[in-house]
C-alpha cells in the first residue's frame, strides 16, 4: 500500500496494482493554496490525518 497526500502518486501506485491510502495535507502549500483533498472513489482508503491512519487501516 502506498500512503500519500498527492493523488498523482496514488494513481501511479494503483497503475502498478498497489492499494492506496490518501491523507490530505491542506496547508502543505500555505494558507492561500487550494489543493484537491476531496475523497475519490478509486482511492482504497481515506484518512483525515496521519493520526487517523492506523484506525482507518483497522489497527
C-alpha distance matrix in Angstrom:
0.0 3.8 6.5 9.8 13.3 14.2 13.7 14.6 11.6 9.4 12.0 11.8 8.2 9.1 12.2 10.7 9.3 5.6 4.6 5.4 7.1 10.5 12.8 16.2 18.5 21.8 24.0 22.0 24.8 27.7 29.5 30.9 27.6 26.2 22.5 20.8 18.8 19.4 16.9 16.2 16.3 13.6 10.9 9.4 9.9 12.4 13.6 17.0 16.5 14.7 17.1 16.1 12.3 13.0 15.3 13.0 10.6 13.9 14.9
3.8 0.0 3.8 6.4 10.0 10.7 10.8 11.6 8.3 6.8 10.0 9.7 6.7 8.7 11.7 10.8 10.5 6.9 6.4 5.1 6.2 8.5 10.6 13.7 15.6 18.9 20.9 18.7 21.3 24.3 26.4 27.6 24.3 23.1 19.4 18.0 16.4 17.5 15.6 15.1 16.0 13.4 10.4 10.1 10.2 11.8 12.8 15.8 14.9 13.3 16.3 15.7 12.2 13.7 16.2 13.9 12.3 15.9 16.7
6.5 3.8 0.0 3.8 7.2 9.1 10.0 11.7 8.9 7.6 11.3 11.9 9.5 11.2 14.5 14.2 13.8 10.3 8.8 6.1 4.6 5.8 7.1 10.3 12.2 15.6 17.6 15.7 18.6 21.3 23.2 24.7 21.6 20.5 16.9 15.9 13.7 15.2 13.6 14.1 15.6 13.7 10.2 10.2 9.0 9.5 9.7 12.3 11.1 9.7 13.0 12.5 9.2 11.5 14.0 11.8 11.0 14.8 15.4
9.8 6.4 3.8 0.0 3.8 5.5 7.3 9.2 6.8 6.6 10.3 11.1 10.0 11.9 14.8 15.2 15.5 12.4 11.3 7.9 6.5 5.3 6.0 8.0 9.4 12.7 14.6 12.4 15.1 17.9 20.0 21.3 18.1 17.1 13.5 12.8 11.2 13.4 12.6 13.3 15.6 13.9 10.6 11.9 10.7 10.1 10.4 12.0 10.8 10.2 13.9 13.7 11.2 14.1 16.3 14.1 14.1 17.9 18.5
13.3 10.0 7.2 3.8 0.0 3.8 6.5 9.0 8.1 8.3 11.4 12.9 12.7 14.2 16.9 17.9 18.3 15.6 14.2 10.5 8.5 5.6 5.1 5.1 6.2 9.1 11.2 9.3 11.8 14.6 16.4 17.6 14.4 13.4 9.9 9.6 8.0 10.9 11.1 12.4 15.4 14.4 11.4 13.4 11.9 10.1 10.2 10.7 9.7 10.2 13.9 13.8 12.2 15.7 17.4 15.2 16.1 19.7 20.4
14.2 10.7 9.1 5.5 3.8 0.0 3.8 5.5 5.5 6.8 9.0 10.4 11.2 12.7 14.7 16.3 17.2 15.1 14.4 10.9 10.2 7.6 8.5 8.0 8.9 10.8 12.8 10.5 12.0 15.3 17.3 17.7 14.1 13.0 9.2 8.7 8.6 11.2 11.7 12.0 15.1 13.6 11.4 14.1 13.5 12.2 13.2 13.9 13.4 14.0 17.7 17.4 15.6 19.0 20.6 18.1 18.7 22.4 23.4
13.7 10.8 10.0 7.3 6.5 3.8 0.0 3.8 5.4 5.0 6.1 8.7 9.8 10.3 12.3 14.5 15.2 13.6 12.7 9.5 9.6 7.5 9.7 9.6 11.5 12.9 15.5 13.7 14.9 18.1 19.7 19.7 16.0 14.1 10.3 8.4 8.6 9.9 9.8 9.1 11.9 10.3 8.7 11.9 12.2 11.4 13.5 14.6 15.0 15.9 19.4 18.4 16.5 19.8 21.0 17.9 18.6 22.2 23.8
14.6 11.6 11.7 9.2 9.0 5.5 3.8 0.0 3.8 5.4 5.0 6.3 8.7 9.8 10.6 12.9 14.5 13.5 13.7 11.2 12.2 10.8 13.0 13.0 14.3 15.7 17.8 15.4 16.1 19.6 21.6 21.2 17.5 16.0 12.3 11.0 12.0 13.4 13.4 12.0 14.4 12.1 11.2 14.3 15.2 14.9 17.0 18.3 18.4 18.8 22.5 21.7 19.5 22.5 24.1 21.1 21.2 25.0 26.4
11.6 8.3 8.9 6.8 8.1 5.5 5.4 3.8 0.0 3.8 5.5 5.2 6.3 8.7 10.0 11.2 12.8 11.2 11.7 9.3 10.5 9.8 12.0 12.8 14.0 16.3 18.1 15.4 16.8 20.3 22.6 22.8 19.2 18.1 14.3 13.3 13.4 15.1 14.6 13.6 15.6 12.9 11.2 13.5 14.2 14.4 16.0 17.7 17.2 17.0 20.6 20.2 17.5 20.3 22.3 19.5 19.2 22.9 24.1
9.4 6.8 7.6 6.6 8.3 6.8 5.0 5.4 3.8 0.0 3.8 5.4 5.0 6.0 8.5 9.9 10.5 8.7 8.4 5.9 7.6 7.7 10.8 12.3 14.4 16.7 19.1 17.0 18.7 22.0 23.8 24.2 20.6 18.9 15.1 13.2 12.7 13.6 12.2 10.8 12.3 9.5 7.7 9.8 10.9 11.6 13.9 16.1 16.2 16.1 19.5 18.4 15.6 18.3 19.9 16.8 16.4 20.1 21.7
12.0 10.0 11.3 10.3 11.4 9.0 6.1 5.0 5.5 3.8 0.0 3.8 5.5 5.1 6.2 8.9 9.9 9.5 9.9 8.4 10.7 10.8 14.0 15.0 17.2 19.0 21.5 19.4 20.6 24.0 25.7 25.5 21.8 19.9 16.2 13.9 14.2 14.5 13.2 10.9 11.9 8.7 8.5 11.2 13.1 14.1 16.8 19.0 19.5 19.7 23.1 21.8 19.1 21.7 23.0 19.7 19.4 22.9 24.8
11.8 9.7 11.9 11.1 12.9 10.4 8.7 6.3 5.2 5.4 3.8 0.0 3.8 5.4 5.1 6.7 9.0 8.9 10.6 9.8 12.5 13.1 16.0 17.3 19.0 21.1 23.2 20.6 21.7 25.3 27.5 27.4 23.6 22.2 18.5 16.8 17.2 18.0 16.8 14.6 15.5 12.1 11.7 13.7 15.6 16.8 19.2 21.4 21.4 21.0 24.5 23.6 20.6 22.9 24.7 21.6 20.8 24.4 25.9
8.2 6.7 9.5 10.0 12.7 11.2 9.8 8.7 6.3 5.0 5.5 3.8 0.0 3.8 5.4 5.3 6.6 5.4 7.3 7.2 10.3 11.8 14.8 16.9 18.9 21.5 23.6 21.2 22.9 26.3 28.4 28.8 25.2 23.7 19.9 18.1 17.7 18.4 16.6 14.7 15.2 11.7 10.5 11.5 13.4 15.2 17.4 20.1 20.0 19.1 22.4 21.4 18.1 20.0 21.9 19.0 17.7 21.2 22.6
9.1 8.7 11.2 11.9 14.2 12.7 10.3 9.8 8.7 6.0 5.1 5.4 3.8 0.0 3.8 5.2 4.9 4.9 6.2 6.7 10.3 12.1 15.6 17.6 20.2 22.4 25.1 23.0 24.7 28.0 29.7 30.0 26.3 24.3 20.6 18.2 17.6 17.6 15.3 12.8 12.5 8.8 8.6 9.5 12.3 14.5 17.3 20.3 20.7 20.4 23.4 21.8 18.7 20.5 21.9 18.6 17.4 20.7 22.7
12.2 11.7 14.5 14.8 16.9 14.7 12.3 10.6 10.0 8.5 6.2 5.1 5.4 3.8 0.0 3.8 5.5 7.4 9.7 10.5 14.0 15.5 18.9 20.6 22.9 25.0 27.4 25.2 26.4 29.9 31.8 31.7 27.9 26.1 22.4 20.1 20.2 20.1 18.2 15.4 15.0 11.2 11.9 13.1 16.0 18.1 21.0 23.8 24.2 23.8 27.0 25.6 22.4 24.2 25.7 22.4 21.2 24.4 26.4
10.7 10.8 14.2 15.2 17.9 16.3 14.5 12.9 11.2 9.9 8.9 6.7 5.3 5.2 3.8 0.0 3.8 5.7 9.1 10.8 14.5 16.5 19.8 22.0 24.1 26.6 28.9 26.4 27.9 31.4 33.6 33.7 30.0 28.5 24.7 22.7 22.4 22.6 20.5 18.0 17.6 13.8 13.7 14.1 16.8 19.3 21.8 24.8 24.8 23.8 26.9 25.7 22.2 23.6 25.4 22.4 20.6 23.7 25.3
9.3 10.5 13.8 15.5 18.3 17.2 15.2 14.5 12.8 10.5 9.9 9.0 6.6 4.9 5.5 3.8 0.0 3.8 6.7 9.4 13.2 15.8 19.2 21.7 24.3 26.9 29.4 27.3 29.2 32.5 34.3 34.7 31.0 29.2 25.4 23.0 22.3 22.0 19.4 16.9 15.8 12.1 12.1 11.7 14.7 17.6 20.3 23.6 23.9 23.1 25.8 24.2 20.7 21.7 23.2 20.2 18.2 21.1 23.0
5.6 6.9 10.3 12.4 15.6 15.1 13.6 13.5 11.2 8.7 9.5 8.9 5.4 4.9 7.4 5.7 3.8 0.0 3.8 6.4 10.0 12.9 16.1 19.0 21.5 24.3 26.7 24.6 26.8 30.0 31.9 32.6 29.1 27.3 23.6 21.4 20.2 20.3 17.7 15.8 15.2 11.8 10.6 9.8 12.1 15.0 17.2 20.6 20.6 19.5 22.2 20.7 17.2 18.2 19.9 17.0 15.0 18.1 19.7
4.6 6.4 8.8 11.3 14.2 14.4 12.7 13.7 11.7 8.4 9.9 10.6 7.3 6.2 9.7 9.1 6.7 3.8 0.0 3.8 7.1 10.4 13.7 16.7 19.6 22.3 25.0 23.4 25.9 28.7 30.3 31.2 27.8 25.8 22.1 19.8 18.0 17.8 14.9 13.4 12.7 9.7 7.9 6.3 8.4 11.6 13.9 17.5 17.9 17.0 19.4 17.6 14.2 15.3 16.6 13.5 11.7 14.8 16.8
5.4 5.1 6.1 7.9 10.5 10.9 9.5 11.2 9.3 5.9 8.4 9.8 7.2 6.7 10.5 10.8 9.4 6.4 3.8 0.0 3.8 6.7 10.1 12.9 15.8 18.5 21.3 19.7 22.2 25.0 26.5 27.5 24.1 22.1 18.4 16.2 14.4 14.5 11.8 10.9 11.1 8.6 5.6 5.2 6.3 8.7 11.0 14.3 14.6 14.2 16.9 15.2 12.0 13.9 15.3 12.0 11.1 14.7 16.5
7.1 6.2 4.6 6.5 8.5 10.2 9.6 12.2 10.5 7.6 10.7 12.5 10.3 10.3 14.0 14.5 13.2 10.0 7.1 3.8 0.0 3.8 6.7 9.9 13.0 15.7 18.5 17.4 20.2 22.6 23.9 25.2 22.1 20.2 16.7 14.8 12.2 12.6 10.2 10.5 11.5 10.1 6.3 5.9 4.5 5.6 7.3 10.6 10.9 10.6 13.3 11.5 8.6 11.1 12.3 9.2 9.1 12.8 14.4
10.5 8.5 5.8 5.3 5.6 7.6 7.5 10.8 9.8 7.7 10.8 13.1 11.8 12.1 15.5 16.5 15.8 12.9 10.4 6.7 3.8 0.0 3.8 6.3 9.6 12.1 15.0 14.1 16.8 19.2 20.2 21.5 18.4 16.5 13.1 11.3 8.6 9.6 7.9 9.1 11.3 10.6 6.9 8.2 6.3 4.9 6.3 8.4 8.9 9.6 12.7 11.2 9.1 12.5 13.5 10.6 11.6 15.1 16.6
12.8 10.6 7.1 6.0 5.1 8.5 9.7 13.0 12.0 10.8 14.0 16.0 14.8 15.6 18.9 19.8 19.2 16.1 13.7 10.1 6.7 3.8 0.0 3.8 6.6 9.6 12.2 11.6 14.8 16.7 17.7 19.5 16.8 15.3 12.3 11.4 8.3 10.2 9.5 11.8 14.4 14.2 10.6 11.5 8.8 6.2 5.2 6.0 5.5 6.6 9.8 9.0 7.7 11.5 12.6 10.6 12.1 15.4 16.3
16.2 13.7 10.3 8.0 5.1 8.0 9.6 13.0 12.8 12.3 15.0 17.3 16.9 17.6 20.6 22.0 21.7 19.0 16.7 12.9 9.9 6.3 3.8 0.0 3.8 5.9 9.0 8.9 11.8 13.4 14.2 15.8 13.1 11.6 8.9 8.6 5.5 8.3 9.2 11.9 15.1 15.4 12.3 14.0 11.6 8.4 7.6 6.5 6.5 8.8 11.7 11.2 11.0 14.8 15.6 13.6 15.7 18.7 19.6
18.5 15.6 12.2 9.4 6.2 8.9 11.5 14.3 14.0 14.4 17.2 19.0 18.9 20.2 22.9 24.1 24.3 21.5 19.6 15.8 13.0 9.6 6.6 3.8 0.0 3.8 5.6 5.4 8.7 10.1 11.2 13.3 11.0 10.5 8.4 9.6 7.6 11.1 12.7 15.3 18.7 18.8 15.8 17.6 15.1 12.1 10.7 9.0 7.7 9.5 12.4 13.0 13.1 16.7 17.9 16.5 18.4 21.4 21.8
21.8 18.9 15.6 12.7 9.1 10.8 12.9 15.7 16.3 16.7 19.0 21.1 21.5 22.4 25.0 26.6 26.9 24.3 22.3 18.5 15.7 12.1 9.6 5.9 3.8 0.0 3.8 5.7 7.7 8.2 8.3 10.1 8.1 7.3 6.3 8.3 6.9 10.3 12.9 15.7 19.3 20.0 17.4 19.6 17.3 13.9 12.9 10.4 10.1 12.7 15.1 15.3 16.0 19.7 20.3 18.9 21.2 24.1 24.7
24.0 20.9 17.6 14.6 11.2 12.8 15.5 17.8 18.1 19.1 21.5 23.2 23.6 25.1 27.4 28.9 29.4 26.7 25.0 21.3 18.5 15.0 12.2 9.0 5.6 3.8 0.0 3.8 5.5 4.9 5.8 8.5 7.3 8.5 8.4 11.3 10.6 14.0 16.6 19.4 23.0 23.4 20.8 22.9 20.5 17.3 15.8 13.2 12.0 14.0 16.3 17.3 18.1 21.6 22.6 21.6 23.7 26.6 26.7
22.0 18.7 15.7 12.4 9.3 10.5 13.7 15.4 15.4 17.0 19.4 20.6 21.2 23.0 25.2 26.4 27.3 24.6 23.4 19.7 17.4 14.1 11.6 8.9 5.4 5.7 3.8 0.0 3.8 5.7 8.3 10.2 8.2 9.7 8.4 11.4 11.0 14.8 17.1 19.3 22.9 22.7 20.0 22.2 20.1 17.3 16.1 14.3 12.6 13.7 16.6 17.9 17.9 21.3 22.9 21.7 23.3 26.5 26.5
24.8 21.3 18.6 15.1 11.8 12.0 14.9 16.1 16.8 18.7 20.6 21.7 22.9 24.7 26.4 27.9 29.2 26.8 25.9 22.2 20.2 16.8 14.8 11.8 8.7 7.7 5.5 3.8 0.0 3.8 7.0 7.7 5.8 8.3 8.0 11.6 12.5 16.1 18.9 20.7 24.5 24.3 22.1 24.6 22.9 20.1 19.3 17.5 16.2 17.5 20.4 21.5 21.5 25.0 26.5 25.1 26.8 30.0 30.2
27.7 24.3 21.3 17.9 14.6 15.3 18.1 19.6 20.3 22.0 24.0 25.3 26.3 28.0 29.9 31.4 32.5 30.0 28.7 25.0 22.6 19.2 16.7 13.4 10.1 8.2 4.9 5.7 3.8 0.0 3.8 5.6 5.7 8.8 9.9 13.5 14.1 17.5 20.5 22.9 26.6 26.9 24.6 27.0 25.0 21.8 20.6 18.1 16.9 18.5 20.9 22.2 22.8 26.2 27.4 26.4 28.4 31.3 31.4
29.5 26.4 23.2 20.0 16.4 17.3 19.7 21.6 22.6 23.8 25.7 27.5 28.4 29.7 31.8 33.6 34.3 31.9 30.3 26.5 23.9 20.2 17.7 14.2 11.2 8.3 5.8 8.3 7.0 3.8 0.0 3.8 5.6 8.1 10.3 13.7 14.1 17.1 20.4 23.0 26.8 27.5 25.4 27.8 25.6 22.2 20.9 18.0 17.3 19.6 21.5 22.5 23.6 27.1 27.8 26.8 29.2 31.9 32.2
30.9 27.6 24.7 21.3 17.6 17.7 19.7 21.2 22.8 24.2 25.5 27.4 28.8 30.0 31.7 33.7 34.7 32.6 31.2 27.5 25.2 21.5 19.5 15.8 13.3 10.1 8.5 10.2 7.7 5.6 3.8 0.0 3.8 6.7 9.7 13.1 14.5 17.3 20.8 23.1 26.8 27.6 25.9 28.7 26.9 23.6 22.9 20.2 19.9 22.3 24.5 25.2 26.1 29.7 30.3 29.0 31.3 34.2 34.7
27.6 24.3 21.6 18.1 14.4 14.1 16.0 17.5 19.2 20.6 21.8 23.6 25.2 26.3 27.9 30.0 31.0 29.1 27.8 24.1 22.1 18.4 16.8 13.1 11.0 8.1 7.3 8.2 5.8 5.7 5.6 3.8 0.0 3.8 6.1 9.7 11.5 14.4 17.9 19.8 23.6 24.2 22.5 25.5 23.9 20.8 20.5 18.3 18.1 20.4 23.0 23.4 23.8 27.6 28.3 26.6 28.8 31.8 32.6
26.2 23.1 20.5 17.1 13.4 13.0 14.1 16.0 18.1 18.9 19.9 22.2 23.7 24.3 26.1 28.5 29.2 27.3 25.8 22.1 20.2 16.5 15.3 11.6 10.5 7.3 8.5 9.7 8.3 8.8 8.1 6.7 3.8 0.0 3.8 6.6 8.6 11.1 14.7 16.6 20.4 21.2 19.9 22.9 21.5 18.4 18.6 16.4 17.0 19.7 22.2 22.1 22.5 26.3 26.7 24.7 27.0 30.0 31.1
22.5 19.4 16.9 13.5 9.9 9.2 10.3 12.3 14.3 15.1 16.2 18.5 19.9 20.6 22.4 24.7 25.4 23.6 22.1 18.4 16.7 13.1 12.3 8.9 8.4 6.3 8.4 8.4 8.0 9.9 10.3 9.7 6.1 3.8 0.0 3.8 6.0 9.0 12.2 13.8 17.6 18.0 16.5 19.6 18.4 15.6 16.0 14.5 15.0 17.4 20.3 19.9 19.8 23.7 24.3 22.0 24.1 27.3 28.4
20.8 18.0 15.9 12.8 9.6 8.7 8.4 11.0 13.3 13.2 13.9 16.8 18.1 18.2 20.1 22.7 23.0 21.4 19.8 16.2 14.8 11.3 11.4 8.6 9.6 8.3 11.3 11.4 11.6 13.5 13.7 13.1 9.7 6.6 3.8 0.0 3.8 5.8 8.9 10.2 14.0 14.6 13.4 16.7 15.9 13.3 14.5 13.5 14.8 17.3 20.2 19.2 18.8 22.6 23.0 20.3 22.3 25.5 27.1
18.8 16.4 13.7 11.2 8.0 8.6 8.6 12.0 13.4 12.7 14.2 17.2 17.7 17.6 20.2 22.4 22.3 20.2 18.0 14.4 12.2 8.6 8.3 5.5 7.6 6.9 10.6 11.0 12.5 14.1 14.1 14.5 11.5 8.6 6.0 3.8 0.0 3.8 6.5 9.0 12.7 13.6 11.7 14.5 13.0 9.9 10.8 9.7 11.3 14.0 16.7 15.5 15.3 19.1 19.3 16.7 19.0 22.0 23.6
19.4 17.5 15.2 13.4 10.9 11.2 9.9 13.4 15.1 13.6 14.5 18.0 18.4 17.6 20.1 22.6 22.0 20.3 17.8 14.5 12.6 9.6 10.2 8.3 11.1 10.3 14.0 14.8 16.1 17.5 17.1 17.3 14.4 11.1 9.0 5.8 3.8 0.0 3.8 6.4 10.0 11.8 10.5 13.3 12.2 9.3 11.1 10.4 13.0 15.9 18.2 16.2 16.2 19.8 19.3 16.4 18.9 21.6 23.7
16.9 15.6 13.6 12.6 11.1 11.7 9.8 13.4 14.6 12.2 13.2 16.8 16.6 15.3 18.2 20.5 19.4 17.7 14.9 11.8 10.2 7.9 9.5 9.2 12.7 12.9 16.6 17.1 18.9 20.5 20.4 20.8 17.9 14.7 12.2 8.9 6.5 3.8 0.0 3.8 6.8 8.8 7.4 9.8 8.8 6.6 9.4 9.9 12.8 15.3 17.4 14.9 14.4 17.7 17.0 13.7 16.0 18.6 21.1
16.2 15.1 14.1 13.3 12.4 12.0 9.1 12.0 13.6 10.8 10.9 14.6 14.7 12.8 15.4 18.0 16.9 15.8 13.4 10.9 10.5 9.1 11.8 11.9 15.3 15.7 19.4 19.3 20.7 22.9 23.0 23.1 19.8 16.6 13.8 10.2 9.0 6.4 3.8 0.0 3.8 5.5 5.5 8.7 9.3 8.6 12.0 13.3 15.8 17.9 20.2 17.7 16.5 19.6 19.1 15.5 17.1 19.9 22.6
16.3 16.0 15.6 15.6 15.4 15.1 11.9 14.4 15.6 12.3 11.9 15.5 15.2 12.5 15.0 17.6 15.8 15.2 12.7 11.1 11.5 11.3 14.4 15.1 18.7 19.3 23.0 22.9 24.5 26.6 26.8 26.8 23.6 20.4 17.6 14.0 12.7 10.0 6.8 3.8 0.0 3.8 5.6 7.6 9.3 9.8 13.6 15.5 18.2 19.9 22.0 19.0 17.7 20.2 19.4 15.7 16.9 19.3 22.4
13.6 13.4 13.7 13.9 14.4 13.6 10.3 12.1 12.9 9.5 8.7 12.1 11.7 8.8 11.2 13.8 12.1 11.8 9.7 8.6 10.1 10.6 14.2 15.4 18.8 20.0 23.4 22.7 24.3 26.9 27.5 27.6 24.2 21.2 18.0 14.6 13.6 11.8 8.8 5.5 3.8 0.0 3.8 6.2 9.0 10.5 14.2 16.6 18.7 19.8 22.2 19.6 17.6 20.0 19.9 16.1 16.5 19.3 22.2
10.9 10.4 10.2 10.6 11.4 11.4 8.7 11.2 11.2 7.7 8.5 11.7 10.5 8.6 11.9 13.7 12.1 10.6 7.9 5.6 6.3 6.9 10.6 12.3 15.8 17.4 20.8 20.0 22.1 24.6 25.4 25.9 22.5 19.9 16.5 13.4 11.7 10.5 7.4 5.5 5.6 3.8 0.0 3.8 5.7 7.1 10.7 13.4 15.1 16.0 18.5 16.0 13.8 16.4 16.5 12.8 13.3 16.4 19.0
9.4 10.1 10.2 11.9 13.4 14.1 11.9 14.3 13.5 9.8 11.2 13.7 11.5 9.5 13.1 14.1 11.7 9.8 6.3 5.2 5.9 8.2 11.5 14.0 17.6 19.6 22.9 22.2 24.6 27.0 27.8 28.7 25.5 22.9 19.6 16.7 14.5 13.3 9.8 8.7 7.6 6.2 3.8 0.0 3.8 7.0 10.3 13.6 15.2 15.6 17.6 14.9 12.4 14.2 14.2 10.5 10.4 13.2 16.0
9.9 10.2 9.0 10.7 11.9 13.5 12.2 15.2 14.2 10.9 13.1 15.6 13.4 12.3 16.0 16.8 14.7 12.1 8.4 6.3 4.5 6.3 8.8 11.6 15.1 17.3 20.5 20.1 22.9 25.0 25.6 26.9 23.9 21.5 18.4 15.9 13.0 12.2 8.8 9.3 9.3 9.0 5.7 3.8 0.0 3.8 6.6 10.1 11.7 12.3 14.0 11.1 8.9 11.0 10.9 7.1 7.9 10.9 13.5
12.4 11.8 9.5 10.1 10.1 12.2 11.4 14.9 14.4 11.6 14.1 16.8 15.2 14.5 18.1 19.3 17.6 15.0 11.6 8.7 5.6 4.9 6.2 8.4 12.1 13.9 17.3 17.3 20.1 21.8 22.2 23.6 20.8 18.4 15.6 13.3 9.9 9.3 6.6 8.6 9.8 10.5 7.1 7.0 3.8 0.0 3.8 6.7 8.8 10.3 12.1 9.3 8.1 11.2 10.8 7.4 9.5 12.4 14.6
13.6 12.8 9.7 10.4 10.2 13.2 13.5 17.0 16.0 13.9 16.8 19.2 17.4 17.3 21.0 21.8 20.3 17.2 13.9 11.0 7.3 6.3 5.2 7.6 10.7 12.9 15.8 16.1 19.3 20.6 20.9 22.9 20.5 18.6 16.0 14.5 10.8 11.1 9.4 12.0 13.6 14.2 10.7 10.3 6.6 3.8 0.0 3.8 5.4 7.0 8.4 5.7 5.3 8.7 8.5 6.1 8.9 11.5 12.9
17.0 15.8 12.3 12.0 10.7 13.9 14.6 18.3 17.7 16.1 19.0 21.4 20.1 20.3 23.8 24.8 23.6 20.6 17.5 14.3 10.6 8.4 6.0 6.5 9.0 10.4 13.2 14.3 17.5 18.1 18.0 20.2 18.3 16.4 14.5 13.5 9.7 10.4 9.9 13.3 15.5 16.6 13.4 13.6 10.1 6.7 3.8 0.0 3.8 7.2 8.1 6.1 7.6 11.0 10.5 9.1 12.2 14.4 15.4
16.5 14.9 11.1 10.8 9.7 13.4 15.0 18.4 17.2 16.2 19.5 21.4 20.0 20.7 24.2 24.8 23.9 20.6 17.9 14.6 10.9 8.9 5.5 6.5 7.7 10.1 12.0 12.6 16.2 16.9 17.3 19.9 18.1 17.0 15.0 14.8 11.3 13.0 12.8 15.8 18.2 18.7 15.1 15.2 11.7 8.8 5.4 3.8 0.0 3.8 5.5 5.4 6.5 9.9 10.6 10.0 12.4 14.8 14.9
14.7 13.3 9.7 10.2 10.2 14.0 15.9 18.8 17.0 16.1 19.7 21.0 19.1 20.4 23.8 23.8 23.1 19.5 17.0 14.2 10.6 9.6 6.6 8.8 9.5 12.7 14.0 13.7 17.5 18.5 19.6 22.3 20.4 19.7 17.4 17.3 14.0 15.9 15.3 17.9 19.9 19.8 16.0 15.6 12.3 10.3 7.0 7.2 3.8 0.0 3.8 5.4 5.0 7.8 9.7 9.8 11.1 13.6 13.0
17.1 16.3 13.0 13.9 13.9 17.7 19.4 22.5 20.6 19.5 23.1 24.5 22.4 23.4 27.0 26.9 25.8 22.2 19.4 16.9 13.3 12.7 9.8 11.7 12.4 15.1 16.3 16.6 20.4 20.9 21.5 24.5 23.0 22.2 20.3 20.2 16.7 18.2 17.4 20.2 22.0 22.2 18.5 17.6 14.0 12.1 8.4 8.1 5.5 3.8 0.0 3.8 5.5 6.9 8.1 9.5 11.2 12.7 11.5
16.1 15.7 12.5 13.7 13.8 17.4 18.4 21.7 20.2 18.4 21.8 23.6 21.4 21.8 25.6 25.7 24.2 20.7 17.6 15.2 11.5 11.2 9.0 11.2 13.0 15.3 17.3 17.9 21.5 22.2 22.5 25.2 23.4 22.1 19.9 19.2 15.5 16.2 14.9 17.7 19.0 19.6 16.0 14.9 11.1 9.3 5.7 6.1 5.4 5.4 3.8 0.0 3.8 5.7 5.5 6.2 8.8 10.2 10.0
12.3 12.2 9.2 11.2 12.2 15.6 16.5 19.5 17.5 15.6 19.1 20.6 18.1 18.7 22.4 22.2 20.7 17.2 14.2 12.0 8.6 9.1 7.7 11.0 13.1 16.0 18.1 17.9 21.5 22.8 23.6 26.1 23.8 22.5 19.8 18.8 15.3 16.2 14.4 16.5 17.7 17.6 13.8 12.4 8.9 8.1 5.3 7.6 6.5 5.0 5.5 3.8 0.0 3.8 5.4 5.0 6.2 8.7 8.7
13.0 13.7 11.5 14.1 15.7 19.0 19.8 22.5 20.3 18.3 21.7 22.9 20.0 20.5 24.2 23.6 21.7 18.2 15.3 13.9 11.1 12.5 11.5 14.8 16.7 19.7 21.6 21.3 25.0 26.2 27.1 29.7 27.6 26.3 23.7 22.6 19.1 19.8 17.7 19.6 20.2 20.0 16.4 14.2 11.0 11.2 8.7 11.0 9.9 7.8 6.9 5.7 3.8 0.0 3.8 5.4 5.0 6.4 5.2
15.3 16.2 14.0 16.3 17.4 20.6 21.0 24.1 22.3 19.9 23.0 24.7 21.9 21.9 25.7 25.4 23.2 19.9 16.6 15.3 12.3 13.5 12.6 15.6 17.9 20.3 22.6 22.9 26.5 27.4 27.8 30.3 28.3 26.7 24.3 23.0 19.3 19.3 17.0 19.1 19.4 19.9 16.5 14.2 10.9 10.8 8.5 10.5 10.6 9.7 8.1 5.5 5.4 3.8 0.0 3.8 5.3 5.0 5.2
13.0 13.9 11.8 14.1 15.2 18.1 17.9 21.1 19.5 16.8 19.7 21.6 19.0 18.6 22.4 22.4 20.2 17.0 13.5 12.0 9.2 10.6 10.6 13.6 16.5 18.9 21.6 21.7 25.1 26.4 26.8 29.0 26.6 24.7 22.0 20.3 16.7 16.4 13.7 15.5 15.7 16.1 12.8 10.5 7.1 7.4 6.1 9.1 10.0 9.8 9.5 6.2 5.0 5.4 3.8 0.0 3.8 5.4 7.5
10.6 12.3 11.0 14.1 16.1 18.7 18.6 21.2 19.2 16.4 19.4 20.8 17.7 17.4 21.2 20.6 18.2 15.0 11.7 11.1 9.1 11.6 12.1 15.7 18.4 21.2 23.7 23.3 26.8 28.4 29.2 31.3 28.8 27.0 24.1 22.3 19.0 18.9 16.0 17.1 16.9 16.5 13.3 10.4 7.9 9.5 8.9 12.2 12.4 11.1 11.2 8.8 6.2 5.0 5.3 3.8 0.0 3.8 5.7
13.9 15.9 14.8 17.9 19.7 22.4 22.2 25.0 22.9 20.1 22.9 24.4 21.2 20.7 24.4 23.7 21.1 18.1 14.8 14.7 12.8 15.1 15.4 18.7 21.4 24.1 26.6 26.5 30.0 31.3 31.9 34.2 31.8 30.0 27.3 25.5 22.0 21.6 18.6 19.9 19.3 19.3 16.4 13.2 10.9 12.4 11.5 14.4 14.8 13.6 12.7 10.2 8.7 6.4 5.0 5.4 3.8 0.0 3.8
14.9 16.7 15.4 18.5 20.4 23.4 23.8 26.4 24.1 21.7 24.8 25.9 22.6 22.7 26.4 25.3 23.0 19.7 16.8 16.5 14.4 16.6 16.3 19.6 21.8 24.7 26.7 26.5 30.2 31.4 32.2 34.7 32.6 31.1 28.4 27.1 23.6 23.7 21.1 22.6 22.4 22.2 19.0 16.0 13.5 14.6 12.9 15.4 14.9 13.0 11.5 10.0 8.7 5.2 5.2 7.5 5.7 3.8 0.0
